[in-house]
């Protein structure tokens, strides 16, 4: 299990959201390999949950996208 989070960040349009705090790091199937990249090292079924709270300073659209090997997932 890997649990990561960030808070009080400004992120530019189109930029990846960096995770700067690792709360739980157990097991060997996943790891935070870069500030905005979590790698899953073993085959299997994974539960991915995302909670977000966004307060844009200006009127803006906010979106999130999950990628697998650089390919956007539905």
CHARMM internal coordinates of N, CA and C (Angstrom, degrees):
IC EDIT
DIST 1 N 1 CA 1.4528
DIST 1 CA 1 C 1.5213
ANGL 1 N 1 CA 1 C 108.82
DIST 1 C 2 N 1.2999
ANGL 1 CA 1 C 2 N 115.07
DIHE 1 N 1 CA 1 C 2 N 135.06
DIST 2 N 2 CA 1.4586
ANGL 1 C 2 N 2 CA 121.28
DIHE 1 CA 1 C 2 N 2 CA 177.07
DIST 2 CA 2 C 1.5147
ANGL 2 N 2 CA 2 C 107.77
DIHE 1 C 2 N 2 CA 2 C -127.16
DIST 2 C 3 N 1.3062
ANGL 2 CA 2 C 3 N 116.80
DIHE 2 N 2 CA 2 C 3 N 124.24
DIST 3 N 3 CA 1.4625
ANGL 2 C 3 N 3 CA 121.14
DIHE 2 CA 2 C 3 N 3 CA 177.14
DIST 3 CA 3 C 1.5182
ANGL 3 N 3 CA 3 C 107.68
DIHE 2 C 3 N 3 CA 3 C -124.04
DIST 3 C 4 N 1.3354
ANGL 3 CA 3 C 4 N 115.33
DIHE 3 N 3 CA 3 C 4 N 122.05
DIST 4 N 4 CA 1.4594
ANGL 3 C 4 N 4 CA 121.12
DIHE 3 CA 3 C 4 N 4 CA -178.44
DIST 4 CA 4 C 1.5234
ANGL 4 N 4 CA 4 C 109.25
DIHE 3 C 4 N 4 CA 4 C -131.93
DIST 4 C 5 N 1.3265
ANGL 4 CA 4 C 5 N 116.08
DIHE 4 N 4 CA 4 C 5 N 157.66
DIST 5 N 5 CA 1.4571
ANGL 4 C 5 N 5 CA 119.47
DIHE 4 CA 4 C 5 N 5 CA 176.65
DIST 5 CA 5 C 1.5219
ANGL 5 N 5 CA 5 C 110.41
DIHE 4 C 5 N 5 CA 5 C -158.01
DIST 5 C 6 N 1.3102
ANGL 5 CA 5 C 6 N 114.51
DIHE 5 N 5 CA 5 C 6 N 166.04
DIST 6 N 6 CA 1.4627
ANGL 5 C 6 N 6 CA 123.06
DIHE 5 CA 5 C 6 N 6 CA 172.98
DIST 6 CA 6 C 1.5144
ANGL 6 N 6 CA 6 C 107.40
DIHE 5 C 6 N 6 CA 6 C -140.33
DIST 6 C 7 N 1.2989
ANGL 6 CA 6 C 7 N 116.11
DIHE 6 N 6 CA 6 C 7 N 156.57
DIST 7 N 7 CA 1.4639
ANGL 6 C 7 N 7 CA 119.53
DIHE 6 CA 6 C 7 N 7 CA 176.53
DIST 7 CA 7 C 1.5172
ANGL 7 N 7 CA 7 C 110.00
DIHE 6 C 7 N 7 CA 7 C -148.27
DIST 7 C 8 N 1.3178
ANGL 7 CA 7 C 8 N 114.42
DIHE 7 N 7 CA 7 C 8 N 154.14
DIST 8 N 8 CA 1.4637
ANGL 7 C 8 N 8 CA 122.98
DIHE 7 CA 7 C 8 N 8 CA 176.72
DIST 8 CA 8 C 1.5223
ANGL 8 N 8 CA 8 C 112.84
DIHE 7 C 8 N 8 CA 8 C 53.78
DIST 8 C 9 N 1.3280
ANGL 8 CA 8 C 9 N 115.28
DIHE 8 N 8 CA 8 C 9 N 52.73
DIST 9 N 9 CA 1.4611
ANGL 8 C 9 N 9 CA 120.61
DIHE 8 CA 8 C 9 N 9 CA 179.68
DIST 9 CA 9 C 1.5121
ANGL 9 N 9 CA 9 C 110.98
DIHE 8 C 9 N 9 CA 9 C -115.82
DIST 9 C 10 N 1.3167
ANGL 9 CA 9 C 10 N 115.75
DIHE 9 N 9 CA 9 C 10 N 151.22
DIST 10 N 10 CA 1.4590
ANGL 9 C 10 N 10 CA 121.75
DIHE 9 CA 9 C 10 N 10 CA 168.52
DIST 10 CA 10 C 1.5261
ANGL 10 N 10 CA 10 C 106.34
DIHE 9 C 10 N 10 CA 10 C -107.61
DIST 10 C 11 N 1.3249
ANGL 10 CA 10 C 11 N 116.25
DIHE 10 N 10 CA 10 C 11 N 127.97
DIST 11 N 11 CA 1.4561
ANGL 10 C 11 N 11 CA 120.97
DIHE 10 CA 10 C 11 N 11 CA -178.93
DIST 11 CA 11 C 1.5177
ANGL 11 N 11 CA 11 C 108.21
DIHE 10 C 11 N 11 CA 11 C -124.00
DIST 11 C 12 N 1.3146
ANGL 11 CA 11 C 12 N 115.99
DIHE 11 N 11 CA 11 C 12 N 129.78
DIST 12 N 12 CA 1.4690
ANGL 11 C 12 N 12 CA 121.26
DIHE 11 CA 11 C 12 N 12 CA -179.42
DIST 12 CA 12 C 1.5255
ANGL 12 N 12 CA 12 C 110.47
DIHE 11 C 12 N 12 CA 12 C -68.96
DIST 12 C 13 N 1.3078
ANGL 12 CA 12 C 13 N 115.95
DIHE 12 N 12 CA 12 C 13 N 154.75
DIST 13 N 13 CA 1.4677
ANGL 12 C 13 N 13 CA 121.54
DIHE 12 CA 12 C 13 N 13 CA 178.18
DIST 13 CA 13 C 1.5206
ANGL 13 N 13 CA 13 C 109.93
DIHE 12 C 13 N 13 CA 13 C -55.91
DIST 13 C 14 N 1.3283
ANGL 13 CA 13 C 14 N 116.66
DIHE 13 N 13 CA 13 C 14 N 131.24
DIST 14 N 14 CA 1.4548
ANGL 13 C 14 N 14 CA 122.34
DIHE 13 CA 13 C 14 N 14 CA 178.11
DIST 14 CA 14 C 1.5167
ANGL 14 N 14 CA 14 C 114.82
DIHE 13 C 14 N 14 CA 14 C 80.34
DIST 14 C 15 N 1.3245
ANGL 14 CA 14 C 15 N 117.81
DIHE 14 N 14 CA 14 C 15 N -1.44
DIST 15 N 15 CA 1.4625
ANGL 14 C 15 N 15 CA 120.85
DIHE 14 CA 14 C 15 N 15 CA -178.49
DIST 15 CA 15 C 1.5267
ANGL 15 N 15 CA 15 C 111.11
DIHE 14 C 15 N 15 CA 15 C -87.85
DIST 15 C 16 N 1.3135
ANGL 15 CA 15 C 16 N 115.91
DIHE 15 N 15 CA 15 C 16 N 154.73
DIST 16 N 16 CA 1.4627
ANGL 15 C 16 N 16 CA 121.30
DIHE 15 CA 15 C 16 N 16 CA 175.66
DIST 16 CA 16 C 1.5241
ANGL 16 N 16 CA 16 C 109.34
DIHE 15 C 16 N 16 CA 16 C -74.58
DIST 16 C 17 N 1.3060
ANGL 16 CA 16 C 17 N 115.67
DIHE 16 N 16 CA 16 C 17 N 146.39
DIST 17 N 17 CA 1.4629
ANGL 16 C 17 N 17 CA 121.81
DIHE 16 CA 16 C 17 N 17 CA -179.80
DIST 17 CA 17 C 1.5237
ANGL 17 N 17 CA 17 C 108.55
DIHE 16 C 17 N 17 CA 17 C -88.43
DIST 17 C 18 N 1.3225
ANGL 17 CA 17 C 18 N 118.47
DIHE 17 N 17 CA 17 C 18 N 114.86
DIST 18 N 18 CA 1.4681
ANGL 17 C 18 N 18 CA 120.12
DIHE 17 CA 17 C 18 N 18 CA -176.87
DIST 18 CA 18 C 1.5263
ANGL 18 N 18 CA 18 C 112.10
DIHE 17 C 18 N 18 CA 18 C -78.29
DIST 18 C 19 N 1.3169
ANGL 18 CA 18 C 19 N 115.84
DIHE 18 N 18 CA 18 C 19 N 142.25
DIST 19 N 19 CA 1.4601
ANGL 18 C 19 N 19 CA 121.68
DIHE 18 CA 18 C 19 N 19 CA 173.48
DIST 19 CA 19 C 1.5238
ANGL 19 N 19 CA 19 C 106.58
DIHE 18 C 19 N 19 CA 19 C -98.87
DIST 19 C 20 N 1.3221
ANGL 19 CA 19 C 20 N 117.65
DIHE 19 N 19 CA 19 C 20 N 117.49
DIST 20 N 20 CA 1.4588
ANGL 19 C 20 N 20 CA 118.32
DIHE 19 CA 19 C 20 N 20 CA -176.18
DIST 20 CA 20 C 1.5203
ANGL 20 N 20 CA 20 C 114.28
DIHE 19 C 20 N 20 CA 20 C -112.58
DIST 20 C 21 N 1.3228
ANGL 20 CA 20 C 21 N 117.65
DIHE 20 N 20 CA 20 C 21 N 7.38
DIST 21 N 21 CA 1.4646
ANGL 20 C 21 N 21 CA 120.65
DIHE 20 CA 20 C 21 N 21 CA 177.08
DIST 21 CA 21 C 1.5273
ANGL 21 N 21 CA 21 C 109.47
DIHE 20 C 21 N 21 CA 21 C -137.45
DIST 21 C 22 N 1.3137
ANGL 21 CA 21 C 22 N 116.58
DIHE 21 N 21 CA 21 C 22 N 124.95
DIST 22 N 22 CA 1.4566
ANGL 21 C 22 N 22 CA 121.81
DIHE 21 CA 21 C 22 N 22 CA 174.69
DIST 22 CA 22 C 1.5153
ANGL 22 N 22 CA 22 C 107.11
DIHE 21 C 22 N 22 CA 22 C -102.81
DIST 22 C 23 N 1.3350
ANGL 22 CA 22 C 23 N 117.10
DIHE 22 N 22 CA 22 C 23 N 117.95
DIST 23 N 23 CA 1.4562
ANGL 22 C 23 N 23 CA 122.17
DIHE 22 CA 22 C 23 N 23 CA -177.25
DIST 23 CA 23 C 1.5245
ANGL 23 N 23 CA 23 C 110.51
DIHE 22 C 23 N 23 CA 23 C -91.74
DIST 23 C 24 N 1.3264
ANGL 23 CA 23 C 24 N 116.68
DIHE 23 N 23 CA 23 C 24 N -47.59
DIST 24 N 24 CA 1.4641
ANGL 23 C 24 N 24 CA 122.23
DIHE 23 CA 23 C 24 N 24 CA -179.16
DIST 24 CA 24 C 1.5223
ANGL 24 N 24 CA 24 C 107.89
DIHE 23 C 24 N 24 CA 24 C -129.32
DIST 24 C 25 N 1.3014
ANGL 24 CA 24 C 25 N 117.02
DIHE 24 N 24 CA 24 C 25 N 134.13
DIST 25 N 25 CA 1.4621
ANGL 24 C 25 N 25 CA 122.27
DIHE 24 CA 24 C 25 N 25 CA 176.93
DIST 25 CA 25 C 1.5263
ANGL 25 N 25 CA 25 C 107.29
DIHE 24 C 25 N 25 CA 25 C -141.06
DIST 25 C 26 N 1.3451
ANGL 25 CA 25 C 26 N 116.52
DIHE 25 N 25 CA 25 C 26 N 93.80
DIST 26 N 26 CA 1.4618
ANGL 25 C 26 N 26 CA 122.16
DIHE 25 CA 25 C 26 N 26 CA -179.36
DIST 26 CA 26 C 1.5176
ANGL 26 N 26 CA 26 C 109.12
DIHE 25 C 26 N 26 CA 26 C -126.94
DIST 26 C 27 N 1.2869
ANGL 26 CA 26 C 27 N 116.90
DIHE 26 N 26 CA 26 C 27 N 152.74
DIST 27 N 27 CA 1.4520
ANGL 26 C 27 N 27 CA 120.59
DIHE 26 CA 26 C 27 N 27 CA 177.04
DIST 27 CA 27 C 1.5106
ANGL 27 N 27 CA 27 C 111.81
DIHE 26 C 27 N 27 CA 27 C 83.87
DIST 27 C 28 N 1.3138
ANGL 27 CA 27 C 28 N 115.64
DIHE 27 N 27 CA 27 C 28 N -173.25
DIST 28 N 28 CA 1.4584
ANGL 27 C 28 N 28 CA 118.77
DIHE 27 CA 27 C 28 N 28 CA -176.92
DIST 28 CA 28 C 1.5216
ANGL 28 N 28 CA 28 C 112.01
DIHE 27 C 28 N 28 CA 28 C -133.81
DIST 28 C 29 N 1.3145
ANGL 28 CA 28 C 29 N 118.70
DIHE 28 N 28 CA 28 C 29 N 12.84
DIST 29 N 29 CA 1.4551
ANGL 28 C 29 N 29 CA 121.13
DIHE 28 CA 28 C 29 N 29 CA -177.18
DIST 29 CA 29 C 1.5017
ANGL 29 N 29 CA 29 C 114.56
DIHE 28 C 29 N 29 CA 29 C -91.66
DIST 29 C 30 N 1.3273
ANGL 29 CA 29 C 30 N 117.87
DIHE 29 N 29 CA 29 C 30 N -11.29
DIST 30 N 30 CA 1.4516
ANGL 29 C 30 N 30 CA 120.39
DIHE 29 CA 29 C 30 N 30 CA -177.45
DIST 30 CA 30 C 1.5177
ANGL 30 N 30 CA 30 C 110.25
DIHE 29 C 30 N 30 CA 30 C -146.08
DIST 30 C 31 N 1.3428
ANGL 30 CA 30 C 31 N 114.56
DIHE 30 N 30 CA 30 C 31 N 154.51
DIST 31 N 31 CA 1.4647
ANGL 30 C 31 N 31 CA 118.57
DIHE 30 CA 30 C 31 N 31 CA 177.96
DIST 31 CA 31 C 1.5180
ANGL 31 N 31 CA 31 C 109.49
DIHE 30 C 31 N 31 CA 31 C -159.47
DIST 31 C 32 N 1.2956
ANGL 31 CA 31 C 32 N 115.52
DIHE 31 N 31 CA 31 C 32 N 153.14
DIST 32 N 32 CA 1.4627
ANGL 31 C 32 N 32 CA 122.27
DIHE 31 CA 31 C 32 N 32 CA 174.18
DIST 32 CA 32 C 1.5195
ANGL 32 N 32 CA 32 C 105.94
DIHE 31 C 32 N 32 CA 32 C -86.21
DIST 32 C 33 N 1.3324
ANGL 32 CA 32 C 33 N 117.00
DIHE 32 N 32 CA 32 C 33 N 106.40
DIST 33 N 33 CA 1.4666
ANGL 32 C 33 N 33 CA 120.66
DIHE 32 CA 32 C 33 N 33 CA -173.35
DIST 33 CA 33 C 1.5200
ANGL 33 N 33 CA 33 C 113.26
DIHE 32 C 33 N 33 CA 33 C -97.84
DIST 33 C 34 N 1.3076
ANGL 33 CA 33 C 34 N 117.21
DIHE 33 N 33 CA 33 C 34 N -14.58
DIST 34 N 34 CA 1.4621
ANGL 33 C 34 N 34 CA 123.28
DIHE 33 CA 33 C 34 N 34 CA 176.25
DIST 34 CA 34 C 1.5200
ANGL 34 N 34 CA 34 C 105.86
DIHE 33 C 34 N 34 CA 34 C -155.42
DIST 34 C 35 N 1.3153
ANGL 34 CA 34 C 35 N 118.71
DIHE 34 N 34 CA 34 C 35 N 165.98
DIST 35 N 35 CA 1.4660
ANGL 34 C 35 N 35 CA 118.84
DIHE 34 CA 34 C 35 N 35 CA -175.83
DIST 35 CA 35 C 1.5253
ANGL 35 N 35 CA 35 C 114.79
DIHE 34 C 35 N 35 CA 35 C -54.84
DIST 35 C 36 N 1.3195
ANGL 35 CA 35 C 36 N 117.98
DIHE 35 N 35 CA 35 C 36 N -27.94
DIST 36 N 36 CA 1.4696
ANGL 35 C 36 N 36 CA 119.72
DIHE 35 CA 35 C 36 N 36 CA -177.86
DIST 36 CA 36 C 1.5260
ANGL 36 N 36 CA 36 C 111.88
DIHE 35 C 36 N 36 CA 36 C -123.94
DIST 36 C 37 N 1.3418
ANGL 36 CA 36 C 37 N 117.58
DIHE 36 N 36 CA 36 C 37 N 20.01
DIST 37 N 37 CA 1.4541
ANGL 36 C 37 N 37 CA 120.97
DIHE 36 CA 36 C 37 N 37 CA -175.98
DIST 37 CA 37 C 1.5222
ANGL 37 N 37 CA 37 C 111.43
DIHE 36 C 37 N 37 CA 37 C -131.17
DIST 37 C 38 N 1.3209
ANGL 37 CA 37 C 38 N 115.60
DIHE 37 N 37 CA 37 C 38 N 124.35
DIST 38 N 38 CA 1.4583
ANGL 37 C 38 N 38 CA 121.45
DIHE 37 CA 37 C 38 N 38 CA 173.12
DIST 38 CA 38 C 1.5138
ANGL 38 N 38 CA 38 C 107.02
DIHE 37 C 38 N 38 CA 38 C -111.04
DIST 38 C 39 N 1.3220
ANGL 38 CA 38 C 39 N 116.59
DIHE 38 N 38 CA 38 C 39 N 125.64
DIST 39 N 39 CA 1.4609
ANGL 38 C 39 N 39 CA 121.05
DIHE 38 CA 38 C 39 N 39 CA -179.55
DIST 39 CA 39 C 1.5169
ANGL 39 N 39 CA 39 C 109.80
DIHE 38 C 39 N 39 CA 39 C -104.61
DIST 39 C 40 N 1.3396
ANGL 39 CA 39 C 40 N 115.58
DIHE 39 N 39 CA 39 C 40 N 137.55
DIST 40 N 40 CA 1.4553
ANGL 39 C 40 N 40 CA 123.10
DIHE 39 CA 39 C 40 N 40 CA 175.05
DIST 40 CA 40 C 1.5217
ANGL 40 N 40 CA 40 C 106.56
DIHE 39 C 40 N 40 CA 40 C -105.47
DIST 40 C 41 N 1.3290
ANGL 40 CA 40 C 41 N 117.16
DIHE 40 N 40 CA 40 C 41 N 114.75
DIST 41 N 41 CA 1.4561
ANGL 40 C 41 N 41 CA 122.05
DIHE 40 CA 40 C 41 N 41 CA -170.65
DIST 41 CA 41 C 1.5238
ANGL 41 N 41 CA 41 C 114.87
DIHE 40 C 41 N 41 CA 41 C -90.85
DIST 41 C 42 N 1.3271
ANGL 41 CA 41 C 42 N 118.10
DIHE 41 N 41 CA 41 C 42 N -11.90
DIST 42 N 42 CA 1.4551
ANGL 41 C 42 N 42 CA 120.02
DIHE 41 CA 41 C 42 N 42 CA -177.14
DIST 42 CA 42 C 1.5144
ANGL 42 N 42 CA 42 C 110.49
DIHE 41 C 42 N 42 CA 42 C -125.34
DIST 42 C 43 N 1.3295
ANGL 42 CA 42 C 43 N 116.43
DIHE 42 N 42 CA 42 C 43 N 149.82
DIST 43 N 43 CA 1.4515
ANGL 42 C 43 N 43 CA 120.74
DIHE 42 CA 42 C 43 N 43 CA 173.84
DIST 43 CA 43 C 1.5155
ANGL 43 N 43 CA 43 C 108.90
DIHE 42 C 43 N 43 CA 43 C -65.78
DIST 43 C 44 N 1.3127
ANGL 43 CA 43 C 44 N 115.99
DIHE 43 N 43 CA 43 C 44 N 148.76
DIST 44 N 44 CA 1.4491
ANGL 43 C 44 N 44 CA 119.53
DIHE 43 CA 43 C 44 N 44 CA 177.60
DIST 44 CA 44 C 1.5119
ANGL 44 N 44 CA 44 C 111.21
DIHE 43 C 44 N 44 CA 44 C 157.88
DIST 44 C 45 N 1.2903
ANGL 44 CA 44 C 45 N 114.06
DIHE 44 N 44 CA 44 C 45 N -172.53
DIST 45 N 45 CA 1.4569
ANGL 44 C 45 N 45 CA 121.42
DIHE 44 CA 44 C 45 N 45 CA 176.52
DIST 45 CA 45 C 1.5199
ANGL 45 N 45 CA 45 C 107.15
DIHE 44 C 45 N 45 CA 45 C -106.26
DIST 45 C 46 N 1.3113
ANGL 45 CA 45 C 46 N 116.63
DIHE 45 N 45 CA 45 C 46 N 126.68
DIST 46 N 46 CA 1.4585
ANGL 45 C 46 N 46 CA 121.82
DIHE 45 CA 45 C 46 N 46 CA -177.47
DIST 46 CA 46 C 1.5208
ANGL 46 N 46 CA 46 C 110.17
DIHE 45 C 46 N 46 CA 46 C -118.96
DIST 46 C 47 N 1.2870
ANGL 46 CA 46 C 47 N 115.81
DIHE 46 N 46 CA 46 C 47 N 143.32
DIST 47 N 47 CA 1.4606
ANGL 46 C 47 N 47 CA 122.44
DIHE 46 CA 46 C 47 N 47 CA 173.00
DIST 47 CA 47 C 1.5200
ANGL 47 N 47 CA 47 C 106.65
DIHE 46 C 47 N 47 CA 47 C -98.97
DIST 47 C 48 N 1.3282
ANGL 47 CA 47 C 48 N 116.38
DIHE 47 N 47 CA 47 C 48 N 120.35
DIST 48 N 48 CA 1.4611
ANGL 47 C 48 N 48 CA 121.50
DIHE 47 CA 47 C 48 N 48 CA 178.83
DIST 48 CA 48 C 1.5164
ANGL 48 N 48 CA 48 C 107.25
DIHE 47 C 48 N 48 CA 48 C -115.43
DIST 48 C 49 N 1.3203
ANGL 48 CA 48 C 49 N 116.51
DIHE 48 N 48 CA 48 C 49 N 119.51
DIST 49 N 49 CA 1.4588
ANGL 48 C 49 N 49 CA 121.48
DIHE 48 CA 48 C 49 N 49 CA 178.62
DIST 49 CA 49 C 1.5213
ANGL 49 N 49 CA 49 C 109.15
DIHE 48 C 49 N 49 CA 49 C -120.90
DIST 49 C 50 N 1.3201
ANGL 49 CA 49 C 50 N 115.28
DIHE 49 N 49 CA 49 C 50 N 140.57
DIST 50 N 50 CA 1.4551
ANGL 49 C 50 N 50 CA 120.96
DIHE 49 CA 49 C 50 N 50 CA 179.18
DIST 50 CA 50 C 1.5197
ANGL 50 N 50 CA 50 C 108.33
DIHE 49 C 50 N 50 CA 50 C -132.82
DIST 50 C 51 N 1.3046
ANGL 50 CA 50 C 51 N 116.10
DIHE 50 N 50 CA 50 C 51 N 128.19
DIST 51 N 51 CA 1.4597
ANGL 50 C 51 N 51 CA 122.42
DIHE 50 CA 50 C 51 N 51 CA 171.94
DIST 51 CA 51 C 1.5175
ANGL 51 N 51 CA 51 C 106.86
DIHE 50 C 51 N 51 CA 51 C -117.08
DIST 51 C 52 N 1.3103
ANGL 51 CA 51 C 52 N 116.86
DIHE 51 N 51 CA 51 C 52 N 136.26
DIST 52 N 52 CA 1.4524
ANGL 51 C 52 N 52 CA 118.97
DIHE 51 CA 51 C 52 N 52 CA -179.83
DIST 52 CA 52 C 1.5106
ANGL 52 N 52 CA 52 C 112.47
DIHE 51 C 52 N 52 CA 52 C -138.79
DIST 52 C 53 N 1.2949
ANGL 52 CA 52 C 53 N 115.14
DIHE 52 N 52 CA 52 C 53 N 145.05
DIST 53 N 53 CA 1.4530
ANGL 52 C 53 N 53 CA 122.56
DIHE 52 CA 52 C 53 N 53 CA 174.24
DIST 53 CA 53 C 1.5176
ANGL 53 N 53 CA 53 C 105.94
DIHE 52 C 53 N 53 CA 53 C -132.60
DIST 53 C 54 N 1.3234
ANGL 53 CA 53 C 54 N 116.09
DIHE 53 N 53 CA 53 C 54 N 114.81
DIST 54 N 54 CA 1.4590
ANGL 53 C 54 N 54 CA 120.90
DIHE 53 CA 53 C 54 N 54 CA -173.74
DIST 54 CA 54 C 1.5161
ANGL 54 N 54 CA 54 C 109.47
DIHE 53 C 54 N 54 CA 54 C -123.25
DIST 54 C 55 N 1.3022
ANGL 54 CA 54 C 55 N 116.26
DIHE 54 N 54 CA 54 C 55 N 133.84
DIST 55 N 55 CA 1.4632
ANGL 54 C 55 N 55 CA 121.53
DIHE 54 CA 54 C 55 N 55 CA 174.06
DIST 55 CA 55 C 1.5264
ANGL 55 N 55 CA 55 C 108.24
DIHE 54 C 55 N 55 CA 55 C -126.91
DIST 55 C 56 N 1.3374
ANGL 55 CA 55 C 56 N 116.47
DIHE 55 N 55 CA 55 C 56 N 87.27
DIST 56 N 56 CA 1.4614
ANGL 55 C 56 N 56 CA 118.74
DIHE 55 CA 55 C 56 N 56 CA -179.68
DIST 56 CA 56 C 1.5302
ANGL 56 N 56 CA 56 C 111.31
DIHE 55 C 56 N 56 CA 56 C -66.77
DIST 56 C 57 N 1.3056
ANGL 56 CA 56 C 57 N 115.39
DIHE 56 N 56 CA 56 C 57 N 142.37
DIST 57 N 57 CA 1.4626
ANGL 56 C 57 N 57 CA 121.60
DIHE 56 CA 56 C 57 N 57 CA 179.50
DIST 57 CA 57 C 1.5177
ANGL 57 N 57 CA 57 C 111.47
DIHE 56 C 57 N 57 CA 57 C -73.18
DIST 57 C 58 N 1.3056
ANGL 57 CA 57 C 58 N 116.65
DIHE 57 N 57 CA 57 C 58 N -26.56
DIST 58 N 58 CA 1.4630
ANGL 57 C 58 N 58 CA 121.94
DIHE 57 CA 57 C 58 N 58 CA 177.67
DIST 58 CA 58 C 1.5192
ANGL 58 N 58 CA 58 C 107.73
DIHE 57 C 58 N 58 CA 58 C -128.43
DIST 58 C 59 N 1.3116
ANGL 58 CA 58 C 59 N 116.11
DIHE 58 N 58 CA 58 C 59 N 167.70
DIST 59 N 59 CA 1.4667
ANGL 58 C 59 N 59 CA 119.52
DIHE 58 CA 58 C 59 N 59 CA 178.08
DIST 59 CA 59 C 1.5200
ANGL 59 N 59 CA 59 C 107.77
DIHE 58 C 59 N 59 CA 59 C -65.01
DIST 59 C 60 N 1.3349
ANGL 59 CA 59 C 60 N 115.80
DIHE 59 N 59 CA 59 C 60 N 123.95
DIST 60 N 60 CA 1.4587
ANGL 59 C 60 N 60 CA 119.71
DIHE 59 CA 59 C 60 N 60 CA -177.00
DIST 60 CA 60 C 1.5151
ANGL 60 N 60 CA 60 C 110.20
DIHE 59 C 60 N 60 CA 60 C -156.31
DIST 60 C 61 N 1.3203
ANGL 60 CA 60 C 61 N 115.32
DIHE 60 N 60 CA 60 C 61 N 157.59
DIST 61 N 61 CA 1.4598
ANGL 60 C 61 N 61 CA 120.85
DIHE 60 CA 60 C 61 N 61 CA 171.23
DIST 61 CA 61 C 1.5194
ANGL 61 N 61 CA 61 C 108.12
DIHE 60 C 61 N 61 CA 61 C -89.61
DIST 61 C 62 N 1.3051
ANGL 61 CA 61 C 62 N 116.43
DIHE 61 N 61 CA 61 C 62 N 139.71
DIST 62 N 62 CA 1.4545
ANGL 61 C 62 N 62 CA 121.48
DIHE 61 CA 61 C 62 N 62 CA 178.64
DIST 62 CA 62 C 1.5214
ANGL 62 N 62 CA 62 C 107.56
DIHE 61 C 62 N 62 CA 62 C -120.59
DIST 62 C 63 N 1.3327
ANGL 62 CA 62 C 63 N 116.85
DIHE 62 N 62 CA 62 C 63 N 131.53
DIST 63 N 63 CA 1.4614
ANGL 62 C 63 N 63 CA 120.19
DIHE 62 CA 62 C 63 N 63 CA 178.77
DIST 63 CA 63 C 1.5238
ANGL 63 N 63 CA 63 C 109.64
DIHE 62 C 63 N 63 CA 63 C -141.75
DIST 63 C 64 N 1.3301
ANGL 63 CA 63 C 64 N 115.51
DIHE 63 N 63 CA 63 C 64 N 159.13
DIST 64 N 64 CA 1.4651
ANGL 63 C 64 N 64 CA 122.34
DIHE 63 CA 63 C 64 N 64 CA 176.02
DIST 64 CA 64 C 1.5147
ANGL 64 N 64 CA 64 C 107.73
DIHE 63 C 64 N 64 CA 64 C -129.84
DIST 64 C 65 N 1.3205
ANGL 64 CA 64 C 65 N 116.30
DIHE 64 N 64 CA 64 C 65 N 149.51
DIST 65 N 65 CA 1.4526
ANGL 64 C 65 N 65 CA 120.87
DIHE 64 CA 64 C 65 N 65 CA -179.31
DIST 65 CA 65 C 1.5184
ANGL 65 N 65 CA 65 C 109.52
DIHE 64 C 65 N 65 CA 65 C -141.98
DIST 65 C 66 N 1.3228
ANGL 65 CA 65 C 66 N 116.79
DIHE 65 N 65 CA 65 C 66 N 133.38
DIST 66 N 66 CA 1.4579
ANGL 65 C 66 N 66 CA 123.68
DIHE 65 CA 65 C 66 N 66 CA 175.29
DIST 66 CA 66 C 1.5261
ANGL 66 N 66 CA 66 C 107.72
DIHE 65 C 66 N 66 CA 66 C -94.40
DIST 66 C 67 N 1.3310
ANGL 66 CA 66 C 67 N 116.56
DIHE 66 N 66 CA 66 C 67 N 131.78
DIST 67 N 67 CA 1.4576
ANGL 66 C 67 N 67 CA 122.34
DIHE 66 CA 66 C 67 N 67 CA 178.04
DIST 67 CA 67 C 1.5185
ANGL 67 N 67 CA 67 C 110.02
DIHE 66 C 67 N 67 CA 67 C -118.02
DIST 67 C 68 N 1.3295
ANGL 67 CA 67 C 68 N 116.97
DIHE 67 N 67 CA 67 C 68 N 142.52
DIST 68 N 68 CA 1.4512
ANGL 67 C 68 N 68 CA 123.27
DIHE 67 CA 67 C 68 N 68 CA 172.51
DIST 68 CA 68 C 1.5153
ANGL 68 N 68 CA 68 C 107.03
DIHE 67 C 68 N 68 CA 68 C -122.80
DIST 68 C 69 N 1.3239
ANGL 68 CA 68 C 69 N 116.27
DIHE 68 N 68 CA 68 C 69 N 116.63
DIST 69 N 69 CA 1.4684
ANGL 68 C 69 N 69 CA 121.74
DIHE 68 CA 68 C 69 N 69 CA -177.21
DIST 69 CA 69 C 1.5252
ANGL 69 N 69 CA 69 C 111.57
DIHE 68 C 69 N 69 CA 69 C 51.69
DIST 69 C 70 N 1.3224
ANGL 69 CA 69 C 70 N 116.72
DIHE 69 N 69 CA 69 C 70 N 40.36
DIST 70 N 70 CA 1.4523
ANGL 69 C 70 N 70 CA 121.75
DIHE 69 CA 69 C 70 N 70 CA 177.74
DIST 70 CA 70 C 1.5120
ANGL 70 N 70 CA 70 C 115.34
DIHE 69 C 70 N 70 CA 70 C 80.83
DIST 70 C 71 N 1.3405
ANGL 70 CA 70 C 71 N 118.56
DIHE 70 N 70 CA 70 C 71 N 2.85
DIST 71 N 71 CA 1.4582
ANGL 70 C 71 N 71 CA 122.41
DIHE 70 CA 70 C 71 N 71 CA -179.24
DIST 71 CA 71 C 1.5266
ANGL 71 N 71 CA 71 C 109.35
DIHE 70 C 71 N 71 CA 71 C -107.36
DIST 71 C 72 N 1.3221
ANGL 71 CA 71 C 72 N 116.63
DIHE 71 N 71 CA 71 C 72 N 124.60
DIST 72 N 72 CA 1.4580
ANGL 71 C 72 N 72 CA 121.49
DIHE 71 CA 71 C 72 N 72 CA 179.99
DIST 72 CA 72 C 1.5248
ANGL 72 N 72 CA 72 C 110.03
DIHE 71 C 72 N 72 CA 72 C -62.65
DIST 72 C 73 N 1.3217
ANGL 72 CA 72 C 73 N 116.93
DIHE 72 N 72 CA 72 C 73 N 136.40
DIST 73 N 73 CA 1.4550
ANGL 72 C 73 N 73 CA 122.55
DIHE 72 CA 72 C 73 N 73 CA -179.47
DIST 73 CA 73 C 1.5292
ANGL 73 N 73 CA 73 C 109.36
DIHE 72 C 73 N 73 CA 73 C -105.46
DIST 73 C 74 N 1.3406
ANGL 73 CA 73 C 74 N 117.12
DIHE 73 N 73 CA 73 C 74 N 145.20
DIST 74 N 74 CA 1.4690
ANGL 73 C 74 N 74 CA 119.59
DIHE 73 CA 73 C 74 N 74 CA 179.24
DIST 74 CA 74 C 1.5262
ANGL 74 N 74 CA 74 C 111.52
DIHE 73 C 74 N 74 CA 74 C -67.65
END
COOR INIT
IC SEED 1 N 1 CA 1 C
IC BUILD
